[in-house]
Amino acid sequence: MAERTPARSKERVRVGGRELVVTNLDKVMYPETGTTKADVLAYYAAVAPVLIPAAANRPATRKRWVHGVGTADAPGEMFFQKNLDHSTPGWVPRASITHKERTIQYPLVNDPATLAWLAQIAALEIHVPQWRVDSHGNQLPPDRLVLDLDPGEGAGLADCVEVAKLARTILQDVGLDPVPVTSGSKGIHLYAALDGRQSSEQISEFARELARSLEADHPELAVSDMKKALRRGKVLVDWSQNSAAKTTIVPYSLRGRLRPMVAAPRTWRELNSPSLHQLDYLEVLKRVRSGRDPFAAISGGRRPAAQPGGAPGRASAGEAPADGGDTDPRLEEYRAKRDAASTPEPFTAERHRAATAAATECGTLREKFVIQEHHASRLHYDFRLERDGVLVSWALPKGVPTSKTKNHLAVQTEDHPMDYAAFEGTIPKGEYGAGTVSIWDHGTYECEKWIAGKEVIATLTGQDDGGMGGVRRFALIHTGRGDDQWLIHLMDPHDGRNRPAPAEAQTPAEAPAPESAVPDPADFRPMLASAGTAAELPGKDWQFELKWDGVRALVVGDAEKISLVSRNGNDMSATYPELTDRSCWPDQDFIADGEVIAVGPSGRPDFGLLQGRMKLTRALDVAKAQSTTPVRLMLFDLLSENGQDLRRLPLSKRRAMLEAFFTPSRCPAELSPLIEGEVRHILESAEELGLEGVMAKRTGGRYVGQRSRSWLKLKFERTQEVVVGGWRPGKGERGQSVGSLLLGIPDGSKLRYVGRVGSGFSTRELQELREKLDALPRKTSPFEEVPAADASDAHWVSARLVGEVTYGEWTGSGKLRHPVWRGWRLDKEPEDVVFE
């Protein structure tokens, strides 16, 4: 095994612009060779430039060996995984594929960060189909053919080579030039590039006939039937992996065998060598580092044209497409709608390639966007995002939204070639899209989430003088109606000024000095934490606090008054007057962040107790509650002081300024104390005290008004915010009230049904429930799908109410197991609810 520097047990790394925590680096994944998880991560980082083109836009299934592959006597346990779970980072690109009985979200191995994440979760083997998905999430026709040459008992690699040569001759006769891949197991995979004009069924039938032809002509050597009894001493020509439902290990993937072998692309000259053998990962590393990639002819090469009659064919000199040789099937609709001789619109990506030739990192996240003003038969705006070599496009009939409260229709159109990002001009009358096109704004964007055909979240950084006016964060959500109907939502309030880039876009050392302009309190939104684990906290760059089980509050102070603003922007000052006495606070203008809590008889924060305060606004009711349910404010961040915006400073600096700014007084407010020590000891102590959990915050992180991995919540009890979409009548003593609430989590324009809750309600809540729900009736279900048993007697309500439940775990079907009601979340809107 190659020498390497000893690895720490966990590290925080940055891959392709994404921050990733890698753990258990010294765990031995292959005991026979001593190959560790750190070695696996290093291997996949090195082969990313050649593996990703072979896997991009193909739904990936994974074989995981969480505890290593084991030994011959004690094999390691393997997990076969298709669907992504809720712990998957939001930035992992994915596609939702609907099968007969269910829809599965698969990852797309489109960038180095995703490949590193797969290595981190011990997905040693990556398998993909021979087809890709387009930007709509639709399955494209296969763009490659594969034959799996598998030696039976008594046959070996040399026999596979003979069959590969025979198959090559047949494929070349129909215009295909195959590339061999030693499988990393026993045999050889033979790949040939296709033009993407034929279906999986057609290609499967062609491959089947090829296998039968080899068997008929060479019965002593080849067999096309999978029965083991027929395979002894012969090579099985397995054609079945061309089925749309089948997958093959991706070239350059490791194998979960006793030794770290690799599915390695080879040259035909190598196949003629008497010393041919399966390659391990160290041998493949040397090949990749020397610049050798035999599979480039398949993953990056030109696709041959198809001959009439369905047989794959060789391109002739006169068949070059109008786009200069780029026959990407994603652009076929674009080309079909336009005549290159009649329109000035671009048909290539040549200008784009030239402009990005100096790119220093494979898989960079600095993708381009352009928004074009299009004066066609009706004025509209074209919203285009670069994605894997094309511009995924939407038409916005009502323009780009400028308010968070109003969504606009977005109609997804055909993908455009990359050179369209710089296009301005007039499309002649009579041509598709006739009219004048000009660039309204352009720049780069960072993708937060991309589920093909379903949901996109991205932060766009435009030009200072562009139409957006700086940085804007948008969500594009498919409505579920038709293939092309989407909504575009502005995720940040529009205040007419440039916004700073997201915190993750720069390191603390790059952060500029605080802005001198007086900040507008309306521009401040609470920073939100992501669910995390102690394993994600390497190094010493984290600070720890208790997680306060209460209601978030921004404290806004000016010369005259103190205001409390909830997470969803509501003024809570009247509800908690004991916290708004101006004499309790420093004289200067400021904005601080904290949590309002109610302390129960046990001395611990009690969210249920706080429920009795958070609904009150009448002065008389509030005055009574102040004595029965006193509250405190735990301060943990300072966002602005004396008109200076502090959000771009690192947390360590903001905390020091907070401690200098605030001195506890008779006002029931105090600083959230920092806790020293190892995180596992902190967690043990907090759990013993019966607290909700611990907050971990990166000391170098900036304050961003959105959810971030710079703040992690480590909770002992599993909780989930939910949206109420219906209810079922009670029985017995609860016959006149509510038996259970039907719960969901926003998923596009609908709610994803996650189960029902019928326990945990106080007597007072049961009395109020019916009145609250009767005020929001609707005739149809707001859920995507509800089991018949739960829907049989359901009463549907508008999806406006947010609550919180505890639960045991998520079931395999995506439902909450044993949920218990915690209370309403009046400080949150339905769109704030996400999977924890």
VENKA-V64776 format. One line per field, one symbol per residue. ss: DSSP state (h for helix, s for strand, l for the rest). phi: phi as a letter, one per 40 degrees, with the letter a starting at -180 (. if undefined). A space follows every 50 residues. Layout:
ss: ???
phi: ???
This chain:
ss: lllllllllssssssllssssssllllsssllllsshhhhhhhhhhhhhh hhhhhlllsssssslllllsllllslllsssllllllllllllsssssll llsssssslllhhhhhhhhhllssssssllllslllllsllllsssssss slllllhhhhhhhhhhhhhhhhhlllllsssslllllssssssllllllh hhhhhhhhhhhhhhhhhllllssllllhhhhlllsssslhhhlllllssl lllsllllllsslssllhhhhllllllllshhhhhhhhhllllllhhhhl lllllslllllsllllhhhlllllllllhhhhhhhhlllllllllllllh hhhhhlllllllllllssssssssslllsssssssssllsssssssllll lllllllssssslllsshhhhhllssslllllllssssssssssssssss ssllssssssslllllllllssssssssllllllssssssllllllllll llhhhllhhhllllllllllhhhllllssssllhhhlllllsssssllll sssssssllllsssslllllslllllhhhllhhhlllllssssssssssl llllslhhhhhhhhllllhhhhhhhhhhllsssssssssssllsslllll hhhhhhhhhhhlllllllssslllslllhhhhhhhhhhllllssssssll llllllssssssssslllsssssssssssllhhhlllsssssssssslls ssssssslllllhhhhhhhhhhhhllslllllsllllhhhhllsssssss ssssssllsslllllssllssssslllllhhhllll
phi: .ccacdcccaabbbbfgbcbcbbfcccccbdcbgcccccccccccccdcb cddcbdgbdbbbbbbcbgcgbccbcccbbcbbccccccdccccabcbccd babbcbcbcbaccccccccccgccbbbbccbbbcccgcccccbabbbbcb ccdgbacccccccccccccccccbgbbcbcbccgbbbbbbbbcbcgbbcc cccccccccccccccccbccbbabccddccccgbbccccccccccbbbdc dgccbcbcbccbcbcbcccccccccdacbcccccdcccccgcadcdcccb cccccccdggcdbcccccbccccghcbdccbccdcccbbdcbbcccbbbc cccccbccdcbcgdccccbabbcbccdbcabbbbbcafgbccbbcbcbgc cbbccbcbcbbcbccbcccccbcbibccdgcdgdicbbccaaibabccaa bdgbabbabbbccdbcccghbbbbbbbccgbgcbcbbbbccbccbgbcbc cddccbcdcccccdccccccdcccbccbcbcabcccbcgbcbbbbcccca bcaccbbbcbabbbbcdcgccbdccbcccbccccbdcccabbbabcbbcc dcgbdbccccdcccccbcdcccccccccbcbbbccbabbaafgbcbcccc ddcccccccccbbdbcccbaccccbchccccccccccccgccibbbbccc cccbcacaccbbbbbcbcbacabcbiabccbgcbccbbcabcbabdagcb bccbhbbbbgccdcccccddcccccbcacbccccabddcccdbcbcbccb cbbabcacaccccgbccfcbcbicbccbbdcccbcc
